[in-house]
Structures are given as structure tokens and as C-alpha cells.
Amino acid sequence: MMLMPTGPPAMKLTALADVNGAEEKEKMSIAKFLTISYVVSPLICFAVVGSLKASEAAMGK
């Protein structure tokens, strides 16, 4: 079973791995890394909003 992350970065990395002749194990690790990255990236918004609110509070708004 192969994980298939989507999007332009995933397509480019998958194509580069194919051209480079990477083994299936390497391709699977790339797919897992991209999947984890796509899951974690929306959580970053909480840190951004929190820092924005902290800077607004520091400025007294």
C-alpha cells in the first residue's frame, strides 16, 4: 500500500524520486513525511494567531 500525498510539492518530490531511481522504501518515507507535514501545517495557525494577539495586547489595542 502506497501513501499518495497530493499537491504541487508532493508531485515534484515524487517525480524527482522516480527520476533518481529511488527505492520503494525511500518513496514511502517521502510520502509519510509529506503526509505528516500536511497534517501539522494547519496547526501552525494557532501559534500565528496567538503571537498576533500577544503583540496587539503589548501595543495596548
DATA-V663153 format. One record per residue. PSI is psi as a letter, one per 20 degrees, with the letter a starting at -180 (* if undefined). OMEGA is omega as a letter, one per 30 degrees, with the letter a starting at -180 (* if undefined). Layout:
psi: (PSI,PSI)
omega: (OMEGA,OMEGA)
This chain:
psi: (p,p,q,n,q,r,r,g,h,g,g,g,h,g,g,h,h,g,h,i,k,q,r,h,g,g,h,h,h,g,g,g,g,h,g,h,g,h,h,h,h,h,h,h,h,h,h,g,g,g,h,g,h,g,h,g,h,h,i,k,*)
omega: (a,l,a,l,a,l,a,l,a,a,l,a,l,l,l,l,l,a,a,a,a,l,a,a,l,l,l,l,l,l,l,l,l,l,l,l,l,l,a,a,l,l,l,a,l,l,l,l,l,l,l,l,l,l,l,l,l,l,l,l,*)
